[in-house]
Amino acid sequence: MTENKPNRRRSLLKGAAVAAGAMSAPMVSMAQTTSLRFQSTWPAKDIFHEYAQDFAKKVNDMAGSRLKIEVLPAGSVVPAFQLLDAVAKGTLDGGHGVVAYWYGKNSALALWGSGPTYGMDANMILAWHNYGGGKALVEEIYKSLNLDVVSYLYGPMPCQPLGWFKKPVARVEDMKGLKFRTVGLAVDVFTDMGTAVNPLPGGEIVPALDRGLIDAAEFNNASSDRVLGFPDVAKNCMLQSFHQSGEQFEILFNGPKLKALPAELKAIIDYGVQAASADMSWKAIERNSKDYEELKKAGVKFYKTPDAILRAQLASWDKTIAKKSAENPMFKKVLDSQKAFAERAGQWHNDYTVDFKMAYNHYFGRQAKKS
């Protein structure tokens, strides 16, 4: 029997669709996975390395089989402080660290995280970076250093403690002569305050404290400090400080590697950074608060850093930025940009934000507990 024309047309169309599907299916399955090898500047057990892995997982999950980022801990390929050069040269495809680690290449880089940042917290610094001109300034600095990298800043860190001490400090004079670990522009601040500074990477701090090579050290937060072993070598932690009160993380990509990716994968990375930033800030609150309780249970004594020391930090910071601004035009350029943003955003923030301590004390303070 001869097939009528409409049925024959439908059969042909159906056959064409099946053939097209058969042709396209192998192309999908044969799509190559782009693998990128990253290294963090953190020991494998540190929550910071976990944050790096969290970012990679978000990107990997969204990209499916098209992109895979593998994150290695500090020292796997290069020492922590050599990460930037390794990424620029292509020894590594990317990395996870902090901008302040590259302070030696251009002092202006330490302004992303060091110092009181004109009263801005870490999230406000990220607002300045993304919307107030900071991103373009970082790119300008890296270009001037002939470093072909793409930098993403994310992950607002909670205010960092003054640090871990064998004996608590009560006066500015107690800081003088201490062998102290810090990094970035905090090196200049604490040096001006009379300490002997040693800018050790994260994994070397506790062994140095244990051997007496340093007397005191700051690192970052309750979770990192606990897992790195600070309570094993010191029992006093001074809370609150202006030396690094607004720091954030940096995700680095080798420039040519990132530019070679398709537009949709670049978009996944961009939005992955933003998602990882929010998730990191939430995880930090959960984990840091729990580890703070565990440290207290372990016998660590916490003290608020005296206001006199905080004021001394501000005074030393003023001298530091005046000196660096005279030496480095880019330093002054970054500082001026931060100051203009902070004056506007800080006024809004301070005027609009309620004192949350009032509510906390209402529910958990001494009077509340009595009732």
N, C-alpha and C positions, 0 to 999 in steps of 0.2 A: 504494500500500500504506500502511496506517495505521501510524505509528511507535508501538511499544509504550511504556508509561508510564515504565519505568526509563530507556530510552534517551532519551526526550523530556526527562526531568528532567535527565539528564547534559548534554544539548545546551543546555538553558536555563542551567544553571550555568556551562557553558563560555562561552556567549555573554555572560553577565553579567560573568565574569572578564575577558574580552577588552575589553568596554565600559569596565569600571572601569580597566583598564590604559590604554586610550586616553584616558580622562578625566584620569587622574593624570599621565601622561607630560608633557603640556604644562605642568602646574603645576610640576613639578620643573625643567624647562628654563627656566621663566620666573622662577624664584626669583632675587631680587635679590642682588647682591653689595654688602656693606657695606664701603666703602673708608675707611680711616683714614690721615690724613696725619701722620706723625711727623717730628720733627727730633732729631738728636743734638746733643750739645755738642762734637763732635769733628770735626776735618778729615776729608775723605773718604779720605785715604790712611792714616789712623791705624788701628791694629788695634782700637781702641776702637769706631770706627764700624763696623768689620767685625763686632764682637760684637753691636752693635745690629741689623745686618742679619741676623745668624745667628738672633737671637730672632724677628725678623719672619718669616723663612723657615719656621721651625718651626711657628709659628702658622698661617701661610698654607697650608702643606702639610697640616696636620691639619684645617683648616677647609674645605678644598676651595675651591669657588667662592663660599662663603657670606661669607667675610671676607678682606679683603686689606689688609695694613699696608704702607705705603710709607714708607721712612726716608730723609730728606734730611740732608745734612751740616750742620754748624754754619754759621749765617749765612744759610742759604737763605731763611728767613722772618724770623727774629729773631736778634740776637746771642746767643751761648752763655749768658750770665748772665741773659738775659731769658726763658729757656725755661719756667720754672715759671709765671710770670705768663701767658705765651702759652697754655699748656695749660689753666690755670684759666679763662681768658676764652673758650676755644674757638677762638682764632686757629689753634691746632694741636690735633689730636685726642690727641696724646701725644708723649712724648719720652724720650730716653735720656741720662742724665748721672750725677752723683753728688750725694748729699745735702749734702755740704760746700759746694757752690756756693751754697746758699741760707742760708748762715751769717748774712748781713746781715739776714735777716728774723727769725730767732730763733737766738741763739747755740747753743742746745741741739741744733740740727740738725747741727752740726759734730761732735757726739759719735759719729755714725755714720761713723767713719773716721779722725778725727784723734786723735793722742795714743797712748799705750801701751796704752790700754783695759784697764788692770789685768792686763796680761800675756796677753790673749787675741789670737789671730791672727784673720784675716779670716773664716775659716770658723766660728770660735767666736762671733764677733760676729753672724753670720747665725743661728747656733743661738739666741743670746739674743734676736735680733729676732723669730724665728718661734715660739719656744717659751718665752721668758723675759719677755715683756711689751713688747719693743721696738716691735712693729708697732702696738699700741694707742697707744703714746706718740707715734709719728710721726703717726698719725691725729689725735690730740688737738691736736698742734701745728698741723697744717694747718687744722684746723677753727677754731682760735683766730685764725688769720690770714685767715679767710673765703676759703680756697682750696678750691674744690670739685674736688679731684683724688683719684685713687686711686693709691697708691704701692706698687710691688713692689720689694723689694730682692733682689739676686741677685748672683752672680759674685764669689766671694772673690778679691781681688787679692793677688798675692805681695807680700812686704814691699818697700816702696819705698826706693830709694837716698836718701842725704842730698842728692845732686844732682851737677850738673856745674859745675866750677870752672876758671877760667883757671890757677890754681895750687892744688895740693892743700893741704888744711888739716890741720895736725898738732896744734893746740892750740885750746882754747876761745877764746883771745884772737884767733886768726886769723879768727874769724867776725865780730868786732866791726867795724862800719863797712861791711861788704859790702852792696851793693845786691842783694837776693835775691828771687827769685820763689817764692811758695808760696801756698796758699789755706787757707780754713777756720781752725780754731783753731791750726793751725801758724803762722799769721800772728802770733798772740800769743806763742807759744813762741819763735819766732825773733826777734821784737821784743825780748822780755825778754833774749835772749842777745846783743843789741847790733846785730843786722842791721837794715838799712833795707828793709822788705818792700814788694813790689809784687805784688798778686794778679792777675797777667795770666791770661787764658784760654789754653788749650793752643796754639792756632794763632799766638799773638803772641809766644811765649817766645823762640824761636830768632832771629827778626828783632831783638828787643830785645837779646839777647846779642851779636849780630853788630854792632849799632850802638853798643854800650857803654852802653846805657841801664840795664842791670843787669850785675852782675859774676858772678853765679852763679844757678843755678836748679835746682829739683827739678821733675820731672814724674811719672814713674811706673815705667817698665819698659824693658828693653833693646829690645823691638820698637818701642814707640812712640818712644822716644828716637832710635833709629836712623833711622826713616823720617821723623821730623820734622826731622832734620838737626843734632842736637846735636853729633855728632862733627865737623861742619864748622866749628863756632865755638868748641869747647872740647875739650881732649884729656885731661881728668882727671875721673874719675867716682868719687865716694866712696860705697861700698856700705854698707848697713845704716843704719837710722835708726828712731827712735821717733815721728817727727812724724806719719807716716801708715802705720803698720805693720799696720793691720787694716781697710783700706777695701774697699768693695764698690760695685757699680753700682746705679742706680735707674732703673726703668722707670715712667714716669708716664702715666696716662690721664686725660683730661677726665672728670670724674665723671658728668655726664649722658649722655655718649656711651657710657661703659662700662655704666652701669646700664640703658640701653635695649637692650642686646644680649640675645639669648635665653640661658637658663641654660647650654645646652650649649656656646655660644661662650665664655661666661665661664669655664667649666671648662677649655676648650682653652687659653685665655690663662693661667690659673692653672698648669696642668701644663706649658705651654710655658715659663713662667718657670723652673720647677724644672729642666726638661730643659736649657734654655739655661745655667743656672747650672753644672750639672755639665760640660757641653760646654765652656764658657768656661774653667773651671779646668784642664781637660785640654789645651786648645789653648794656654793661656798657658804651660804647662810646655814643650810642644813648641817653640813659636815663640820664647819668651823665651830658652831655652837656646841655640837656634841663632843668634839675633841677638847674644847675648852673645859667642859665639865670633867672629862676623863683626866685631863692634866691636873685639875684641882684635887681629884680623888687620889692621884699619884703623889701628892705632897708638894706640888709646885706652888710657890707663893707668888701671887700677882699683886702688883702695886701700880697705882696710877703715876705716870711720870709727872714730877712736880712742875707746876706752872713756870717756875724760874728756869728750868731746863728748856721748856717749850719756848719761852721768850728768848732765851739764848740762841736757840736754833734759828728763830726768825731774824735775829740780829746778825748771825753768821751767814745766813742765806742772803741777806741784803748786801753784805760785803762780797760774797761769792759772785752774785749776779752782776754787780758793778764791775768787778775785775774781769769776768768772762765777756761781758758786753764790750768792754774796751779792747779786748784781745781778738774778738771774733764777731764780725758784722752779722753773720747768720744767727748767732746766739741772740743778739739784740733784736733781730727781725722776728724770731720765734717768740721771744719774750714779749715784745710789743703786741703781737697778735693775740697772745694769751691774755694779756692785761686788758685789752680792749673788750674781748669777749667776756672775761670774768667780771668786769665792772658792771656790765649790763645784766648778764645771766645771774651773777651772784646777788645783785640787789633783788631781782625777781625771786630767786630761790629763798633768800633769807626773809623777805617780806611775806611770802606766801606760806612758808613751811612752819607748821606748828611745832612746839617743843614736845617731842614724843616721850621724853623722860617724864614729863608731868603725868601722862597717862600710864606709863609703865609703873611709876612709883605709886600711883593711885591704886593699882591692882596688886602689885608685888612688893611694894616698899614696906618699911617697918610698921607703919601705922595700919596698913592693910592686913599684914600678917597677924597683928594683935587682935583685930576684929574677926 
